[in-house]
Amino acid sequence: MKNILLKKIIIILAIVALAVLATAGWLAISNNTDLEVQTQTEQAEVEQNDETQITYAATAGKTALEQLLELNDTVVTQESSYGTYVDSINGLKGGENGAYWIFFVNGEMASVGADAYIAEGGELIEWKYQE
């Protein structure tokens, strides 16, 4: 009888220990994920490789154009029937010498306008002045 009671106590303690470890692991993962999202959001640093390229990590919920306008005060936009487009950055105007400002998401040319692309957060956004 004493052995059965001892076994039940050991089993209950093992279950409690597993529950505590699982909760601690979940909290560690949850806090780490929150920290990564916060870090990505706060690190919206602009990297300007030269006058013809601008790169930054996207902020969740913002359009590519909205964030570009916040990060660079030399951006000039124009309205068209297709939406707002970037006409010039740092004095480099689209259409001169056959080059235009084009934006890329994670290395691929975007398939929508910058005013329509809403970031999920953390994507690599690049603006390139090219033909």
Buried (B, 14 or more C-beta within 10 A) or exposed (E): EEEEEEEEEEEEEEEEEEEEEEEEEEEEEEEEEEEEEEEBBEEBEBEBEEEBBBBBBBBEEBBBBBBBBBBBEEBEBEEEEEEBBBBBBBEBBBEEEEBBBBBBBEEEEBEEBBBBBEBEBBBEBBBBBEE
